Amino acid sequence: MKKWLCLILLCFIPIKVFAVSLDGATSVILMDMDTTRVLLSKNVHTVRSVASISKIMTT
């Protein structure tokens, strides 16, 4: 009975879920900002040039 109640309650708890596609990405890092834990990384040590502020603001 407790298992069913927990399962039903989990259906109503909002959870943040994001879909990430790495097909066209050269380098990516995804971090949990609360724990600062790296969740996903790809070529994080490659030196890249900084994107312009207009690109960051529009995407």
C-alpha positions in Angstrom: 0.0 0.0 0.0 2.8 2.4 0.9 4.6 1.7 -2.4 1.4 2.6 -4.4 0.9 5.8 -2.4 4.5 6.8 -3.1 4.2 6.0 -6.7 1.0 8.1 -7.1 2.5 11.0 -5.2 5.6 11.0 -7.4 3.3 11.6 -10.4 2.3 14.9 -9.0 5.7 16.2 -8.0 7.1 18.7 -10.5 10.5 17.6 -11.8 12.8 19.7 -14.1 13.7 17.7 -17.2 15.7 18.9 -20.2 16.6 17.2 -23.4 20.1 17.8 -24.7 21.3 16.9 -28.2 25.1 16.7 -28.7 25.2 16.1 -32.4 26.4 19.5 -33.5 28.2 20.5 -30.3 32.0 20.8 -30.3 32.2 21.1 -26.5 29.5 21.0 -23.8 29.3 21.2 -20.0 26.2 20.7 -18.0 26.3 21.4 -14.2 23.9 21.2 -11.3 24.1 24.7 -10.0 23.0 23.7 -6.4 25.8 21.1 -5.9 28.2 22.3 -8.7 28.5 18.7 -9.8 29.2 18.1 -13.5 26.4 16.0 -15.0 27.6 15.9 -18.6 30.8 17.0 -20.3 32.3 16.8 -23.8 35.7 18.3 -24.7 35.7 20.5 -21.7 39.5 21.1 -21.7 39.6 22.3 -25.3 40.5 26.0 -25.5 37.6 27.9 -27.2 37.1 31.6 -28.0 34.5 33.4 -26.0 31.1 34.0 -27.7 29.9 37.5 -28.2 27.3 38.8 -25.7 24.7 39.2 -28.5 25.0 35.5 -29.3 24.5 34.6 -25.7 21.5 37.0 -25.3 19.7 35.8 -28.4 20.0 32.0 -28.1 
